[in-house]
């Protein structure tokens, strides 16, 4: 979904022109918060030229409800060697997670191309959305019928259980444990776009749900 949002913005004649002239009409019509955050679910927009130089930046903290500077969430910015700038297939977005000073962020990047995709790229567009734990947990819990917990692996407020799970996992790995006869607990350490730890996901599954799933699988 977020990758599609990125291509809608990046493959657009108006954006293609903006990276050359940075016209104020484009900014006034498209680049304002909190509308972008509330309506388009975009909390960060970055425009880069072909050399990886930042041309325009905007960011919004949806938790504090205020516009912020880029270095409030990305102190070092984005390095020019980031995977977000490697457009091996220019018409395909790069998506993933990115740790920030505020918390994990979903990001998507695209080469900036004209609407008809008939001319060379002029740069890179990067979109970001801070992870809203309540929204995502409710969505996953509703779909799967299990308790879901999300945690920033760099947070100072991790529980003892989360710290233990984190010590046993590497980026992109999972672990399943049986803390009681009636419960299975699965943990996964999700990696960011560079392969570093980005998000600790915990699923707590009552055994009756697991048993029903296995029974359904046998019927299929």
Secondary structure, 3 states (H helix, E strand, C coil): CHHHHHHHHHECHHHHHHHHHCCHHHHHHHCCCCHHHHHCCCCEEEEEECCCCEEEEEEEECCCCEEECHHHCCCCCCCCCCHHHCCCCCCCCEEEEECCCCCCEEEEEEECECCCCCCCCCEEEEEEEECCHHHHHHHHHHHHCCEEEEECCCCCCCCHHHHHHHHCCCCCEEEEEEEECCEEEEEEEEECCCCCEEEEEEEEEEHHHHHHHHHHHHHC
